[in-house]
Amino acid sequence: MYRHPGYHMGDAWYVVEAAAGTVHMFYLTWPQTGAGPVDTVIGHAVSRDLVTWRTLPPALVPGPAGAWDDLKLCSGSVIRRQGRYWLAYSATSSTDSSSAEPWRVQRVGLAVSDDLCAWTKLPENPVTEPAPPHYERLSTGARPMQHWRDPFLFDRGGTVYQLVCARRADGDPATRGTVALAASRDLRRWQLRAPLEHESVAQEIELPQIYNIDGHWCLVFCTLGRFMAPAFRDRFDGAVPERSNFAMVGPGPFGPFRLHGTGQIVRHDPAACFYAAQLVRFRGRWALLATAADAGAEYISDPIPVRADDTGVHARN
C-alpha cells in the first residue's frame, strides 16, 4: 500500500510504462494541517510492483490567483499520444467558487509532459465544461454545483474521447448522473457529444472509466450511497455501501452499458471507505487499486486482481 505521511490522500490514477517496467501514480493530496482541500496538489509516485512506491515531487499545483484552476485541483487521467504524455484534470477557480464551496464550478483542462515529471498546462485551458443541450450547468441534485470533473482520456486512434462525471439536462433529478463525452483529434480543441448510453442509477457517476478486459467492455465508476437512486439502493438488501466501486458491461466502448445485480466490484464493510478505484493492466494482469482509510488516515490499497465477464468486473478468488 502507499501512504503519504502528514498528508491526506484522495483519488489516484495510473499510467504504465511497460518498456521501463514501471507504473506512475498521480493522486490528490493536501496537508493534514493547513487550509484543507484547497491546498490540494496532484502528487506523483512510481512503482515496479504496485505495492512499494517511491514518492516524487508533485506533478501539478494550483494556478496563480485568478487562473481557472487557482482554487482546488481534482481528479484526472493520463495517456501517451503522439510521443508525449497528456494529463487531464478538473479544477475550480476562486472567481466563481470559494474556499467555503471549493467544488461549486468545475471545469477540465490538460497538461503535457515529455517525461511524466515536468508538466506544462495548455494555454487553451479550460478545454471543456458543461453546456446545453445535453448537460446541466448548475445541478438540480443534492449538491448545487456545476458537476464536470474526473476526466478519463480514452484513445481510439484518430480520436481521443474524454469521459466526464456530469449530469444530464433532463429526466428525474435522482438519476441525472451521467458520463459526459467530448471528442478531440489534437487534445486542445474539444467537441461535446451526447453522453454515453448507460443505465441511470445515481445523482452522480464519479470517476467514469472504460476498459476492454478480455473482450468485455466495462464502464467502471464509483458513487456515494446517499446519491444512489432508490431502485439501485434496493439491490443491496439494506446494506448500502457509502463509498464503493461498480462496473457495468456493454457491447462496445460507447454502450449501452447495463448494471448486473449491484455491480459492486469488491465487496467490503458498507461503512468502510474503499473508493475511487482504478484498474491497471500491468505485466499482463488486471488489478484494482482504490483509496481506503483507517484511523482517519487515507492510503492507496494494495492491488486486487480482477477479472471481467458478461456481468461485470469481479475480484479474483
C-alpha positions in Angstrom: 0.0 0.0 0.0 1.0 3.6 -0.3 0.8 6.3 2.3 1.9 10.0 2.2 2.9 10.8 5.8 1.5 14.1 7.0 -0.9 14.3 4.1 -4.4 13.4 3.3 -4.9 11.3 0.1 -7.8 11.4 -2.4 -8.4 9.9 -5.8 -5.4 8.3 -7.7 -4.9 7.3 -11.3 -2.1 5.5 -13.2 -0.1 5.2 -16.3 2.0 2.2 -17.2 5.4 2.5 -18.8 5.8 -1.1 -20.0 9.2 -0.7 -21.5 10.6 0.6 -18.2 8.6 -1.9 -16.1 7.2 0.9 -14.0 3.8 2.4 -13.1 3.3 6.1 -12.3 0.6 7.1 -9.9 -0.9 10.5 -9.7 -3.0 11.4 -6.8 -4.8 14.2 -5.0 -3.1 15.2 -1.7 -3.1 18.0 0.8 -1.5 18.6 4.2 -3.2 17.2 7.3 -2.7 20.7 8.8 -3.5 23.8 6.7 -6.3 25.2 4.8 -7.8 21.8 3.9 -8.7 20.6 0.4 -8.0 24.0 -1.2 -4.3 23.1 -0.6 -4.6 20.1 -2.9 -1.9 19.3 -5.4 -1.5 16.4 -7.7 1.1 14.1 -6.2 3.3 11.7 -8.0 4.8 8.3 -7.1 6.4 5.4 -9.1 6.4 1.6 -8.5 7.7 -1.6 -10.1 5.1 -3.9 -8.4 2.0 -1.8 -7.5 2.9 -2.3 -3.8 6.0 -0.4 -3.0 6.0 3.2 -4.2 8.7 5.9 -4.3 7.4 9.5 -3.8 8.4 12.1 -6.4 7.8 15.8 -6.4 4.2 16.9 -7.1 3.1 16.9 -10.8 0.8 19.9 -10.7 -0.1 22.6 -8.3 -3.0 25.2 -8.5 -2.5 28.1 -10.9 -1.8 31.7 -9.9 -4.5 33.9 -8.4 -7.3 34.5 -10.9 -6.5 31.4 -13.0 -9.2 28.9 -13.9 -7.5 26.4 -11.6 -6.3 28.6 -8.7 -8.6 27.1 -6.0 -8.8 23.3 -6.0 -7.4 20.6 -8.2 -9.5 17.5 -8.7 -9.2 14.0 -10.4 -7.9 13.2 -13.8 -6.1 10.7 -16.0 -3.0 10.3 -18.2 -2.5 8.9 -21.7 0.5 8.7 -24.0 -0.2 10.1 -27.5 2.0 11.5 -30.3 5.1 10.7 -28.3 4.0 12.8 -25.3 2.1 12.4 -22.1 -1.2 14.2 -21.6 -2.8 14.7 -18.2 -6.4 15.7 -18.0 -7.6 17.1 -14.7 -10.5 19.0 -13.2 -10.3 22.2 -11.1 -12.1 25.1 -9.7 -11.4 28.9 -9.6 -11.7 31.5 -6.8 -13.5 33.7 -9.3 -16.7 31.5 -9.3 -16.2 29.2 -6.3 -14.8 30.0 -2.8 -12.9 28.3 0.0 -16.2 27.6 1.7 -17.5 25.9 -1.5 -14.4 24.9 -3.4 -16.2 22.4 -5.7 -19.0 24.8 -6.9 -18.0 25.3 -10.5 -15.8 22.6 -12.1 -14.1 22.5 -15.5 -11.5 20.4 -17.2 -8.0 21.3 -18.5 -4.9 19.5 -19.7 -1.2 19.5 -19.2 1.5 17.9 -21.3 4.9 16.3 -20.5 7.7 14.5 -22.2 8.8 12.6 -19.1 5.8 12.3 -16.7 7.6 14.7 -14.2 7.7 18.2 -15.7 4.2 19.3 -16.8 3.1 22.3 -18.8 -0.5 23.4 -18.7 -2.2 24.1 -22.0 -2.8 27.8 -22.9 -6.2 26.6 -24.2 -7.4 25.6 -20.7 -10.0 25.0 -19.6 -10.8 22.8 -22.6 -14.3 21.5 -21.6 -17.2 22.5 -19.4 -20.9 21.6 -19.4 -23.2 23.2 -21.8 -26.7 22.6 -23.3 -28.4 20.8 -24.8 -27.0 17.7 -23.2 -25.7 18.8 -19.8 -26.8 20.7 -16.7 -24.7 23.6 -15.6 -26.0 24.2 -12.0 -27.1 20.8 -10.6 -30.7 20.1 -9.7 -29.4 17.3 -7.4 -28.4 17.2 -3.7 -25.2 19.2 -4.3 -25.9 22.6 -6.0 -22.7 22.8 -8.1 -21.5 22.5 -11.7 -20.6 18.8 -12.0 -17.8 18.5 -14.5 -14.9 16.5 -13.1 -12.9 13.3 -13.2 -11.9 13.3 -16.9 -10.8 10.0 -18.3 -9.0 10.1 -21.6 -9.7 7.2 -24.0 -7.7 6.9 -27.2 -9.4 5.4 -30.2 -6.7 6.0 -32.7 -7.8 9.0 -34.8 -9.9 10.5 -32.0 -9.4 10.9 -28.2 -12.5 10.8 -26.1 -12.9 12.4 -22.7 -15.3 10.9 -20.2 -16.5 13.2 -17.5 -18.6 13.0 -14.4 -21.6 15.2 -15.2 -25.4 15.5 -15.1 -27.9 15.2 -17.9 -30.1 18.3 -18.6 -33.4 16.3 -18.5 -35.0 13.4 -16.6 -35.5 12.6 -13.0 -33.1 14.6 -10.9 -32.4 11.5 -8.8 -30.9 9.7 -11.9 -29.4 12.5 -13.9 -25.9 11.5 -13.0 -24.2 10.6 -16.3 -21.0 10.0 -18.2 -20.4 13.0 -20.4 -18.5 12.6 -23.6 -16.2 15.0 -25.5 -14.0 14.3 -28.6 -10.8 15.7 -30.0 -8.2 14.9 -32.6 -5.5 17.1 -31.1 -6.4 17.2 -27.4 -6.6 21.0 -27.5 -10.0 21.6 -29.2 -12.9 19.5 -27.9 -16.4 19.0 -29.1 -19.1 18.0 -26.6 -21.1 14.9 -27.6 -24.2 13.3 -26.2 -23.5 11.2 -23.0 -22.6 7.6 -23.0 -25.7 5.3 -23.1 -25.8 3.6 -19.7 -28.2 2.6 -17.0 -29.3 5.5 -14.8 -28.5 4.7 -11.2 -27.4 7.7 -9.3 -27.2 11.5 -9.0 -23.5 11.4 -9.6 -21.4 8.9 -11.6 -17.9 9.6 -10.3 -14.6 8.6 -11.9 -16.0 7.0 -15.0 -13.5 4.8 -16.9 -13.8 2.4 -19.9 -11.7 -0.8 -20.2 -11.7 -3.7 -22.6 -10.9 -6.7 -20.4 -10.6 -10.0 -22.2 -13.1 -8.8 -24.8 -15.6 -7.4 -22.3 -16.3 -3.6 -22.5 -16.6 -2.4 -18.9 -17.7 1.0 -17.6 -16.2 1.4 -14.1 -17.4 4.1 -11.8 -18.0 5.0 -8.1 -20.8 6.8 -6.3 -21.8 7.6 -2.8 -24.6 5.5 -1.2 -26.5 8.7 -0.4 -26.6 9.6 -4.1 -27.9 6.3 -5.3 -31.4 6.2 -6.9 -33.9 4.3 -4.8 -34.1 1.4 -7.2 -30.4 1.0 -7.1 -30.2 1.1 -3.3 -32.9 -1.6 -3.1 -30.4 -4.1 -4.8 -28.3 -4.1 -1.6 -30.9 -5.5 0.8 -30.3 -2.7 3.3 -26.5 -3.0 3.4 -25.9 0.0 1.1 -22.1 0.9 0.9 -21.5 4.6 1.3 -18.2 4.6 -0.7 -17.7 1.8 -3.2 -16.9 0.9 -6.8 -19.1 -0.6 -9.6 -19.0 -1.8 -13.1 -21.5 -2.0 -16.0 -20.9 -4.1 -19.1 -21.8 -3.2 -22.7 -21.2 -4.5 -26.3 -18.8 -1.7 -27.2 -16.9 1.3 -25.9 -19.9 3.6 -26.1 -22.5 1.3 -24.6 -25.3 0.7 -24.0 -23.9 -0.3 -20.5 -26.0 -2.4 -18.2 -25.6 -3.0 -14.4 -26.0 -6.6 -13.4 -27.1 -7.1 -9.7 -25.4 -4.5 -7.6 -22.4 -4.3 -10.0 -20.1 -3.9 -7.0 -16.5 -4.9 -7.9 -15.2 -5.7 -4.4 -17.5 -6.4 -1.5 -16.5 -4.8 1.8 -17.9 -3.4 5.0 -20.6 -0.9 3.9 -19.2 1.6 6.4 -15.6 1.3 5.1 -14.0 3.8 2.8 -13.0 1.9 -0.4 -13.4 4.3 -3.2 -12.1 6.0 -6.4 -11.0 2.6 -7.8 -9.0 2.5 -11.0 -8.0 -0.6 -13.0 -4.4 -1.1 -14.1 -3.1 -3.7 -16.6 0.4 -4.4 -15.6 2.6 -7.4 -16.7 -0.3 -9.0 -18.4 -2.7 -8.9 -15.5 -5.5 -6.6 -14.4 -5.6 -5.2 -10.9 -7.8 -2.8 -9.0 -6.4 -0.1 -6.6 -8.6 2.2 -4.5 -8.4 4.9 -1.9 -9.0 3.5 1.5 -8.7 4.8 5.1 -8.0 3.6 8.6 -7.9 5.6 11.8 -8.7 8.8 9.8 -5.6 8.3 7.5 -6.1 7.6 3.8 -3.9 5.3 1.7 -3.8 3.6 -1.6 -4.7 -0.1 -1.3 -2.5 -2.9 -2.4 -3.6 -4.2 -5.9 -6.5 -6.6 -6.0 -6.5 -9.0 -9.0 -9.7 -8.7 -11.1 -11.4 -10.4 -14.0 -14.4 -9.5 -16.2 -17.3 -11.4 -17.6 -20.7 -10.7 -19.1 -22.0 -9.5 -15.7 -19.2 -7.1 -14.7 -15.8 -6.8 -13.1 -15.1 -9.1 -10.2 -12.2 -9.7 -7.7 -10.5 -12.9 -8.5 -10.9 -15.7 -5.9 
